[in-house]
C-alpha cells in the first residue's frame, strides 16, 4: 500500500482525487486534508495567505496519522506566488513539519514537464492574466520555455470548480500553441481527471493538469511508478518491464 497525503485548500475540485485513486488501483491511497482557504479570490496577497506556513501546518498532523509516506501541497497558485526559491522553501518547511518528503503542485509541474520531455510549453490558465503570468515566470525560472500564456480572468476557485468538460476543452484549445511540446492547465480547482486523455487526443500532445501532476509528484517522492494511460502521457511514459506486476485500477468515465 502506498499512501500519499494531500493538503488541499477549499472544496472546489476535491472529487478529482478519489477518481484518480480509483483509476490507479486499490493499493494507492490519496487521503486529502483541507486547509483554510480564506477569501476566495485570485489575487497575489490572498494566494500568499493561502500558502502561509501556519495554514499548511494545521493539516500536517492529521496527514501523518493517516500513514502518509509523502505529502503534496495540492495548490498551484498558493506556491508559485512565492517564486522559484520561495516555493522550494515552502516545500522544505512542510517536509520538516511532517518529517516526510514534501512538494507542491507548482514544483510538480516542473518535474512532470521533464518527465514528458516538454522543454517548451503553453500555459492555459483559468486565472486572471497577471496571476497566469506569475506562473509563466515561475516555469521560466525553472528553465522551461513558455511559448504562450493565456489567462481566463476567473477571479474565484468556486467558479473554476463549476466548469464542465466543454469549458475545460475550450480553455486547453485556446491556450495551445503550435510550438508547445505540452499544454499546462495550472489550477487544482479545475476538474480535469476525467478529461486528460481526451484533451491529449484533441491537442495531439501531452496535457499536464494540476490534480494529475499533484498525484504523480507524490508517487515520484516515494519512487513509485504507475503505468496508467487513462491519466495521460504523464502516467504512460514508462511501461512496466515485461513480467512485472503493476496494479491497475478501472477507468472512470462521466
N, C-alpha and C positions, 0 to 999 in steps of 0.2 A: 504494500500500500504506500502510495506517495501522497503526501498532504502539503498543499501549497496554500498558505494563508493570504487572504486579500483584504486590504484596507480600502474601503470604498466610500466616497462622500455622497450622502444623499441616497436617492432610490430610483433614479431615472431609468437606468438600463441594467439593474442588478440581475434580472432574469436571464441575461445573456450567459452568465456564468454557470448556472445549473444546466443550461442547454449544452454548453461546451463540455462540462463534466460528463454528461451522459454520452456525448459523441465520442469522447476519448476512451471511455471504458470504466469498468467497475472498480479498478484498483487505483484510481486517481480521485482525490478529494480536493475540493476547492472551497473550503469554508470562508465565508465572507463576513466581515465585521464592519459596521458602518461607523464612519467618523462624522463629526459635526460639520455640516455643510455651510452653516451660516446663511448669509444673504445670497440668494440665487441670482447672481449677475456676473457676467463675464467682463470683469474689469481687473486690471493688474493688482490693485490693492486687495481686492476681495479674494483673488486667486492665491495671493501670498498668505492671506489669513487662513485659507482652507488647508494649505500645506505647512502651516506652522508646526514646529516640533511638539508643542504641548497638545495640540489637537490629535496628532498622529499617535502620540504616546498613550492616549486614553484607550486605544483598542489593542495595544500590544499584548497585555496580559491575557486577555480572552483568547487571542490568537495562539499564544504559547500553550494555554491549557487545552486547546483543540488538537495539539500534537503536530503543529506545523513544522515542517523541515526547512522552510524558507518563506519569506514574505515579500509581497509586492504592493507598493502604494499604487492602487489602481486609479490613478488620476493623472492626466496629461498636463492640463493647464496648471494644476497645483504643484507641478515640479519644474516645468521648463521656464516658468516665470522667474525662477531663481537663477537662470543662466546655466551654462555648462558646468562650471565649478560648483555653483550652489546646489544643483541637482545631485551631484555626487556627494556633497556634504550632507544633504538631506538623507540620502540612502545610507550613508555611513552612520548617521545618528540613529536611524531606525535599527540598523544592524546591532549597534552597541546596546540599544534599549532592549531588544528582543533576544540578543545572544544568538542570532540566526543570520544566514545570508539574506541580504535585502536589496531591493532595487525599486524602480518606479516605471510607470508606463512610458514616460519620456525617454528614459535610458533604454527601455525595451525596444523602442522604435529604431534606435541606432543599431543595436545588436541584431535586430531582425532584418534590417536593410542589408547588413553584411551577410547574413545567412542566405538571403535570396540573390546575392550578387548585385544589388542595386546601388551603383555609385552615383546615379542621377535619379532624382525622384521629383514627383509633383505632389504638392500638398493640397488636398481638397478638404477644407475645414468648415465646420458649422459656425465657428467663432466669428466675431467681428473682425474686420480686416487687420486692425492693429494687433490683436492677440494672435491671429494666424501668422503675422509677420514675425512675432517673437518666437514662435515655434520654428519658423524657417531659419532664423538666426541661430537658434539652438542646434539645429541639424548642421548648419554650415560650420559651427564651432567644432562639431564632431568630424568634420572633413567630408561631409556629404554635400554634393552639388544639388541645389534645388532649382529646377528649371522653370517651375511655375508655382505660384501660390494663389489659392482662391479662398477668400473668406466669405461667409454667407450672411454675416450681420446678425446672427441669432444671439440674443442677449442672455437667455436663461437656459439652464440644463433641462428644466421641465419641458420646455418647448422642443428641444432637441430629442428628448426621450419619447416624444409623441410621433416622431417621423416614422412613416411606413416604408415599405420596400421601394415604392416608386420614388419617393423623395431621396432615399439613400442612393439609388441608382443615378438619379439626376445630378446629385452632388458629385459622385465619382466621375461621371462622364464630363461634366462641366470643368472639373479640376484636372483632368488628364492633359497630358502634353505629349506630342509625338516623340520627343527626345527623352522622356522619362522611362527608366527601367522598371519603375514601380510607382503605384499611387498610394499615398498615405492618407488615412482618414483618422485624425487625431482627437477623438472625443469619446471618453468612456460613458457618456450619457447617450450615445448613439447606438441603437440596436443594429448590430451587424452580423452576429454569429450565424444567423440563418442564411445570410446572403453572400458570404465571402466567395464561394466557388462560382456563383452566378455572376458576381461582379468581375471576376477574373476572366470568365468566358466572354463577357460583354466587352471588356477592355483589351483582352489578349495579352495580359501581363500580370505579374503578381500584384495583389492588393493587400496592404497591411492596414488592419483596423485596430483601434485602441484595445478593445477587450480581447481580441485574438492574440495580439502581441504580449499583453499582460500575462496571460496564462502561459504562453510559450516561454516567456522570460523566467517565470517561476520554475518551470521544469528545467530550464537551462541552468539555473542556480544549483540544482541538485543533480545535474548531469544526467537527466532523464530525457531520452529521445523517444518521441511517439510519432509513428507514421499514420497520419490521418488526412488523406487528400480532401476529405469533406470540409476541412477547415482551411483549405487553400494551399498555395505553394509553400508557405512557411512551414507547414507540417508535412510537406512531401518532398523536401529537398534531399533527404537521406532515407532510402529504403532500408528496412532491417536486413541484415545479412541472411543468405539462404539458410533455412533450417531454424532460424531464430524465432522464438515465440514472442510476438508483440501484441499485447492486448488491444483489442479493437472494440469500440462501442458501436452504437447504432447511429445512423444519420437521422437527425431530427429535421423534419420539414414543417413548414407552415401549413 
